[in-house]
Protein backbone atom coordinates (compact mmCIF):
# COMPACT_ATOMS: atom_id res chain seq x y z
CA UNK A 1 0.00 0.00 0.00
CA UNK A 2 1.35 3.43 -0.95
CA UNK A 3 1.87 6.18 1.62
CA UNK A 4 -1.36 8.11 0.99
CA UNK A 5 -3.38 4.87 1.09
CA UNK A 6 -1.76 3.85 4.37
CA UNK A 7 -2.43 7.29 5.85
CA UNK A 8 -6.07 7.14 4.77
CA UNK A 9 -6.52 3.69 6.28
CA UNK A 10 -4.90 4.83 9.54
CA UNK A 11 -7.26 7.82 9.67
CA UNK A 12 -10.31 5.58 9.21
CA UNK A 13 -9.12 3.16 11.87
CA UNK A 14 -8.43 6.01 14.26
CA UNK A 15 -12.01 7.26 13.80
CA UNK A 16 -13.42 3.76 14.23
CA UNK A 17 -11.40 3.32 17.43
CA UNK A 18 -13.51 5.93 19.25
CA UNK A 19 -16.23 3.30 19.75
CA UNK A 20 -13.66 0.83 21.10
CA UNK A 21 -12.30 3.45 23.52
CA UNK A 22 -15.83 4.22 24.68
CA UNK A 23 -16.39 0.52 25.40
CA UNK A 24 -13.14 0.38 27.37
CA UNK A 25 -14.27 3.31 29.53
CA UNK A 26 -17.76 2.02 30.26
CA UNK A 27 -17.69 -1.77 30.18
CA UNK A 28 -16.16 -4.59 32.16
CA UNK A 29 -12.65 -3.09 32.02
CA UNK A 30 -13.72 0.43 33.01
CA UNK A 31 -11.88 0.30 36.35
CA UNK A 32 -8.61 -0.12 34.42
CA UNK A 33 -9.15 2.84 32.17
CA UNK A 34 -10.80 5.30 34.52
CA UNK A 35 -8.33 7.26 36.57
CA UNK A 36 -8.93 6.64 40.25
CA UNK A 37 -6.40 9.29 41.20
CA UNK A 38 -4.46 7.76 44.07
CA UNK A 39 -4.03 4.34 45.62
CA UNK A 40 -2.97 3.14 49.06
CA UNK A 41 0.80 2.86 49.44
CA UNK A 42 1.81 2.28 53.08
CA UNK A 43 1.48 3.63 56.64
CA UNK A 44 3.78 5.86 58.70
CA UNK A 45 3.70 7.40 62.14
CA UNK A 46 1.55 10.51 62.53
CA UNK A 47 3.28 13.88 62.19
CA UNK A 48 2.01 17.28 63.22
CA UNK A 49 -0.13 18.75 60.45
CA UNK A 50 -1.24 15.37 58.97
CA UNK A 51 -4.89 15.09 57.98
CA UNK A 52 -6.69 13.26 60.79
CA UNK A 53 -8.91 11.62 58.17
CA UNK A 54 -5.85 9.64 57.02
CA UNK A 55 -5.35 7.97 60.41
CA UNK A 56 -5.25 4.18 60.18
CA UNK A 57 -7.20 3.28 63.31
CA UNK A 58 -6.54 -0.46 63.06
CA UNK A 59 -2.74 -0.08 62.97
CA UNK A 60 -2.85 2.64 65.63
CA UNK A 61 -4.87 0.41 67.97
CA UNK A 62 -2.45 -2.51 67.53
CA UNK A 63 0.72 -0.48 68.08
CA UNK A 64 -0.48 2.06 70.64
CA UNK A 65 0.87 4.85 68.42
CA UNK A 66 -0.92 6.95 65.84
CA UNK A 67 -0.30 5.97 62.22
CA UNK A 68 -1.61 7.50 59.02
CA UNK A 69 -2.13 5.97 55.58
CA UNK A 70 0.01 7.27 52.73
CA UNK A 71 -1.07 7.23 49.12
CA UNK A 72 0.67 7.30 45.77
CA UNK A 73 -0.54 8.42 42.39
CA UNK A 74 -1.74 5.52 40.30
CA UNK A 75 0.29 4.81 37.22
CA UNK A 76 -1.47 4.57 33.89
CA UNK A 77 -2.37 1.03 33.03
CA UNK A 78 -0.45 -0.22 30.00
CA UNK A 79 -1.85 -2.04 26.99
CA UNK A 80 0.39 -4.69 25.44
CA UNK A 81 -0.45 -6.30 22.10
CA UNK A 82 0.85 -9.78 21.23
CA UNK A 83 0.32 -10.27 17.48
CA UNK A 84 0.61 -13.63 15.74
CA UNK A 85 2.00 -13.31 12.21
CA UNK A 86 2.87 -17.00 11.79
CA UNK A 87 2.30 -18.69 8.43
CA UNK A 88 -1.10 -20.09 9.42
CA UNK A 89 -2.33 -16.53 10.00
CA UNK A 90 -1.84 -15.76 6.30
CA UNK A 91 -4.80 -17.99 5.40
CA UNK A 92 -8.43 -17.11 4.74
CA UNK A 93 -11.23 -17.97 2.35
CA UNK A 94 -12.70 -14.47 1.95
CA UNK A 95 -11.50 -10.92 1.30
CA UNK A 96 -9.37 -10.85 4.45
CA UNK A 97 -6.85 -13.24 5.89
CA UNK A 98 -6.60 -13.94 9.60
CA UNK A 99 -3.54 -11.69 9.70
CA UNK A 100 -5.45 -8.84 8.02
CA UNK A 101 -8.10 -9.03 10.74
CA UNK A 102 -5.50 -9.26 13.48
CA UNK A 103 -3.60 -6.23 12.17
CA UNK A 104 -6.81 -4.19 11.91
CA UNK A 105 -7.81 -5.18 15.44
CA UNK A 106 -4.36 -4.29 16.79
CA UNK A 107 -4.59 -0.85 15.18
CA UNK A 108 -8.06 -0.24 16.63
CA UNK A 109 -6.89 -1.20 20.12
CA UNK A 110 -3.72 0.89 19.89
CA UNK A 111 -5.59 3.98 18.69
CA UNK A 112 -8.24 3.48 21.38
CA UNK A 113 -5.56 3.28 24.07
CA UNK A 114 -4.02 6.46 22.68
CA UNK A 115 -7.31 8.29 23.31
CA UNK A 116 -7.70 7.08 26.91
CA UNK A 117 -4.67 7.86 27.21
CA UNK A 118 -2.77 4.69 27.99
CA UNK A 119 0.80 3.55 27.21
CA UNK A 120 0.96 0.95 24.43
CA UNK A 121 3.59 -1.68 23.71
CA UNK A 122 3.71 -4.95 21.85
CA UNK A 123 5.47 -7.78 20.09
CA UNK A 124 4.84 -9.59 16.82
CA UNK A 125 5.87 -13.19 16.27
CA UNK A 126 5.83 -16.02 13.78
CA UNK A 127 8.12 -19.00 14.10
CA UNK A 128 10.35 -16.53 15.93
CA UNK A 129 9.62 -13.33 17.84
CA UNK A 130 10.22 -9.83 16.59
CA UNK A 131 11.42 -6.93 18.73
CA UNK A 132 9.64 -6.37 22.03
CA UNK A 133 8.53 -2.77 22.52
CA UNK A 134 8.00 -1.44 26.02
CA UNK A 135 4.71 0.41 26.63
CA UNK A 136 5.01 4.12 25.85
CA UNK A 137 2.65 6.99 25.12
CA UNK A 138 2.16 9.25 22.12
CA UNK A 139 0.95 8.99 18.51
CA UNK A 140 4.46 8.46 17.17
CA UNK A 141 4.82 5.40 19.39
CA UNK A 142 1.54 3.92 18.19
CA UNK A 143 2.35 4.47 14.51
CA UNK A 144 5.84 3.05 14.97
CA UNK A 145 4.44 -0.06 16.67
CA UNK A 146 1.83 -0.61 13.98
CA UNK A 147 4.47 -0.18 11.27
CA UNK A 148 6.58 -2.85 12.99
CA UNK A 149 3.57 -5.17 12.99
CA UNK A 150 2.81 -4.51 9.31
CA UNK A 151 6.40 -4.94 8.12
CA UNK A 152 7.24 -8.10 10.10
CA UNK A 153 8.17 -11.00 7.85
CA UNK A 154 9.40 -14.47 8.68
CA UNK A 155 9.71 -17.75 6.81
CA UNK A 156 10.33 -19.71 10.00
CA UNK A 157 7.66 -22.40 10.44
CA UNK A 158 5.82 -22.99 13.70
CA UNK A 159 4.71 -20.50 16.32
CA UNK A 160 6.69 -18.71 19.05
CA UNK A 161 3.53 -17.94 21.06
CA UNK A 162 4.95 -19.22 24.36
CA UNK A 163 8.15 -17.22 23.91
CA UNK A 164 6.16 -14.07 23.12
CA UNK A 165 3.99 -14.48 26.22
CA UNK A 166 6.99 -15.03 28.49
CA UNK A 167 9.03 -12.29 26.89
CA UNK A 168 6.57 -9.51 27.70
CA UNK A 169 6.50 -10.23 31.45
CA UNK A 170 9.58 -8.17 32.43
CA UNK A 171 8.39 -5.21 30.31
CA UNK A 172 4.99 -4.60 31.88
CA UNK A 173 3.96 -2.44 34.84
CA UNK A 174 1.68 -4.13 37.40
CA UNK A 175 -1.85 -5.02 36.33
CA UNK A 176 -1.45 -4.27 32.64
CA UNK A 177 -3.90 -5.39 29.99
CA UNK A 178 -2.46 -7.87 27.48
CA UNK A 179 -4.35 -8.69 24.28
CA UNK A 180 -3.19 -11.76 22.35
CA UNK A 181 -4.32 -11.85 18.70
CA UNK A 182 -3.81 -15.31 17.22
CA UNK A 183 -5.48 -18.31 15.63
CA UNK A 184 -4.02 -20.36 18.52
CA UNK A 185 -3.17 -23.21 16.18
CA UNK A 186 -0.35 -24.34 18.40
CA UNK A 187 0.03 -26.34 21.59
CA UNK A 188 2.22 -26.00 24.66
CA UNK A 189 1.41 -22.38 25.49
CA UNK A 190 -0.89 -22.90 28.47
CA UNK A 191 1.79 -22.56 31.17
CA UNK A 192 3.04 -19.27 29.72
CA UNK A 193 -0.53 -18.01 29.39
CA UNK A 194 -1.35 -18.88 33.01
CA UNK A 195 1.83 -17.22 34.25
CA UNK A 196 0.95 -14.03 32.38
CA UNK A 197 -2.67 -14.07 33.58
CA UNK A 198 -1.44 -14.46 37.16
CA UNK A 199 0.07 -10.96 36.99
CA UNK A 200 -2.05 -9.13 34.41
CA UNK A 201 -5.47 -9.06 32.79
CA UNK A 202 -5.27 -11.05 29.56
CA UNK A 203 -7.69 -11.14 26.63
CA UNK A 204 -7.22 -13.92 24.08
CA UNK A 205 -8.65 -12.95 20.69
CA UNK A 206 -8.99 -16.04 18.52
CA UNK A 207 -9.09 -15.08 14.85
CA UNK A 208 -11.32 -17.51 12.97
CA UNK A 209 -12.35 -18.13 9.37
CA UNK A 210 -15.65 -19.67 8.21
CA UNK A 211 -13.64 -22.61 6.87
CA UNK A 212 -12.81 -23.53 10.47
CA UNK A 213 -16.38 -24.74 10.88
CA UNK A 214 -17.64 -25.64 7.41
CA UNK A 215 -15.67 -27.05 4.50
CA UNK A 216 -16.03 -25.26 1.15
CA UNK A 217 -18.14 -27.12 -1.39
CA UNK A 218 -18.12 -27.31 -5.14
CA UNK A 219 -16.12 -30.25 -6.44
CA UNK A 220 -12.43 -30.73 -5.79
CA UNK A 221 -10.94 -28.63 -2.99
CA UNK A 222 -7.21 -28.07 -2.45
CA UNK A 223 -6.11 -28.37 1.18
CA UNK A 224 -2.65 -26.95 1.93
CA UNK A 225 -0.55 -26.86 5.08
CA UNK A 226 0.61 -23.23 5.40
CA UNK A 227 3.62 -24.28 7.46
CA UNK A 228 5.08 -26.91 5.12
CA UNK A 229 3.44 -26.08 1.80
CA UNK A 230 2.30 -29.70 1.41
CA UNK A 231 -1.15 -30.08 -0.14
CA UNK A 232 -3.73 -32.64 -1.13
CA UNK A 233 -6.81 -32.58 -3.33
CA UNK A 234 -10.13 -33.76 -1.87
CA UNK A 235 -13.75 -33.93 -2.92
CA UNK A 236 -15.51 -33.16 0.38
CA UNK A 237 -19.06 -33.72 -0.86
CA UNK A 238 -19.98 -36.51 1.51
CA UNK A 239 -22.16 -35.92 4.57
CA UNK A 240 -19.75 -37.83 6.83
CA UNK A 241 -16.78 -35.69 5.79
CA UNK A 242 -18.68 -32.44 6.32
CA UNK A 243 -20.08 -33.55 9.68
CA UNK A 244 -16.64 -34.60 10.92
CA UNK A 245 -15.17 -31.26 9.78
CA UNK A 246 -17.88 -29.27 11.55
CA UNK A 247 -17.55 -31.37 14.71
CA UNK A 248 -13.77 -30.92 14.78
CA UNK A 249 -14.14 -27.14 14.40
CA UNK A 250 -16.63 -26.89 17.25
CA UNK A 251 -14.53 -29.13 19.51
CA UNK A 252 -11.39 -27.05 18.87
CA UNK A 253 -13.30 -23.86 19.67
CA UNK A 254 -14.68 -25.36 22.89
CA UNK A 255 -11.23 -26.65 23.91
CA UNK A 256 -9.67 -23.23 23.37
CA UNK A 257 -12.38 -21.43 25.31
CA UNK A 258 -12.13 -23.88 28.20
CA UNK A 259 -8.33 -23.51 28.29
CA UNK A 260 -8.67 -19.72 28.48
CA UNK A 261 -11.21 -19.80 31.28
CA UNK A 262 -9.16 -22.29 33.30
CA UNK A 263 -6.11 -20.05 32.82
CA UNK A 264 -7.91 -16.92 34.06
CA UNK A 265 -8.07 -15.38 30.58
CA UNK A 266 -10.96 -13.59 28.84
CA UNK A 267 -11.73 -15.49 25.58
CA UNK A 268 -13.08 -13.67 22.54
CA UNK A 269 -13.59 -15.18 19.07
CA UNK A 270 -13.39 -12.82 16.10
CA UNK A 271 -14.18 -13.99 12.58
CA UNK A 272 -12.44 -12.52 9.56
CA UNK A 273 -15.94 -11.73 8.28
CA UNK A 274 -16.79 -9.56 11.30
CA UNK A 275 -16.56 -5.79 11.58
CA UNK A 276 -13.59 -5.62 13.94
CA UNK A 277 -14.47 -2.18 15.35
CA UNK A 278 -18.07 -3.15 16.13
CA UNK A 279 -17.08 -6.51 17.59
CA UNK A 280 -14.33 -5.10 19.83
CA UNK A 281 -16.44 -2.18 21.07
CA UNK A 282 -19.27 -4.59 21.90
CA UNK A 283 -16.89 -6.92 23.72
CA UNK A 284 -15.39 -4.19 25.88
CA UNK A 285 -18.76 -2.56 26.57
CA UNK A 286 -20.17 -5.88 27.78
CA UNK A 287 -20.28 -6.65 31.49
CA UNK A 288 -20.03 -10.35 30.77
CA UNK A 289 -17.82 -10.75 27.73
CA UNK A 290 -17.27 -14.42 28.47
CA UNK A 291 -15.50 -13.26 31.61
CA UNK A 292 -13.57 -15.29 34.09
QUIQUI-V71582 format. One record per backbone hydrogen bond with DSSP energy under -1.0 kcal/mol. CO is the residue of the C=O (numbers start at 1). NH is the residue of the N-H. E is the energy in kcal/mol with one decimal. If there is no record, write none. Layout:
# QUIQUI-V71582
co=(CO CO)
nh=(NH NH)
e=(E E)
This chain:
# QUIQUI-V71582
co=(2 3 4 5 6 7 8 9 10 11 12 13 15 17 18 19 20 21 22 23 27 29 30 36 37 39 42 44 47 51 52 54 55 56 57 58 59 60 66 67 68 70 70 72 78 79 80 81 82 83 86 87 88 89 91 97 98 99 100 101 102 103 104 105 106 107 108 109 110 111 113 119 120 121 122 123 124 125 126 128 133 136 138 139 140 141 142 143 144 145 146 147 160 161 162 163 164 168 176 177 178 179 180 181 182 184 189 190 191 192 193 194 196 196 199 201 202 203 204 205 206 208 209 210 210 221 223 225 230 232 234 235 238 239 240 241 242 243 244 245 246 247 248 249 250 251 252 253 254 255 256 257 258 259 260 261 266 268 270 271 275 276 277 278 279 280 281 282 286 288)
nh=(6 7 8 9 10 11 12 13 14 15 16 17 18 21 22 23 24 25 26 27 30 32 34 38 74 72 70 68 50 54 55 69 57 60 61 62 63 64 46 56 44 41 42 39 177 121 179 123 181 125 89 90 91 99 98 101 102 103 104 105 106 107 108 109 110 111 112 113 114 115 118 79 136 81 133 83 130 85 160 126 122 120 142 143 144 145 146 147 148 149 150 151 164 165 166 167 168 171 201 80 203 82 205 84 207 186 193 194 195 196 197 198 199 200 175 178 266 180 268 182 270 272 212 213 214 234 232 229 225 223 221 237 242 243 244 245 246 247 248 249 250 251 252 253 254 255 256 257 258 259 260 261 262 263 265 264 204 206 208 274 279 280 281 282 283 284 285 286 28 291)
e=(-2.5 -2.5 -2.2 -2.3 -2.4 -2.1 -2.1 -2.5 -2.3 -2.0 -2.4 -1.6 -1.3 -2.8 -2.2 -2.0 -2.1 -1.8 -1.5 -2.3 -1.9 -1.7 -1.8 -1.7 -1.6 -2.7 -3.5 -3.0 -2.4 -2.1 -1.5 -3.4 -1.0 -2.3 -2.2 -1.7 -2.1 -2.2 -3.3 -2.8 -2.1 -3.0 -1.1 -2.7 -2.9 -2.4 -2.6 -2.4 -3.0 -2.4 -1.7 -1.4 -1.0 -2.6 -2.3 -1.9 -2.3 -2.9 -2.2 -2.3 -2.5 -2.1 -2.3 -2.4 -2.5 -2.7 -2.1 -2.4 -1.8 -1.3 -1.3 -2.9 -1.7 -2.2 -2.5 -2.7 -3.2 -3.9 -2.9 -2.9 -1.6 -3.0 -1.7 -2.5 -2.3 -2.4 -2.6 -2.1 -2.0 -2.0 -2.6 -2.4 -2.3 -2.4 -2.3 -2.3 -1.1 -1.3 -2.2 -2.6 -3.0 -2.9 -3.4 -2.6 -2.2 -1.4 -2.3 -2.9 -2.3 -2.0 -2.6 -1.4 -1.4 -1.9 -1.1 -3.0 -2.7 -2.9 -2.3 -2.3 -2.8 -2.2 -2.8 -1.7 -1.5 -2.7 -2.5 -2.9 -3.2 -2.9 -3.7 -2.0 -2.0 -2.7 -2.3 -2.2 -2.4 -2.5 -2.4 -2.2 -2.2 -2.4 -2.3 -2.0 -2.3 -2.5 -2.4 -2.2 -2.4 -2.4 -2.2 -2.4 -2.4 -1.3 -2.8 -1.1 -2.8 -2.3 -2.2 -1.5 -2.7 -2.7 -2.3 -2.0 -2.2 -2.5 -2.0 -1.2 -1.7 -2.1)
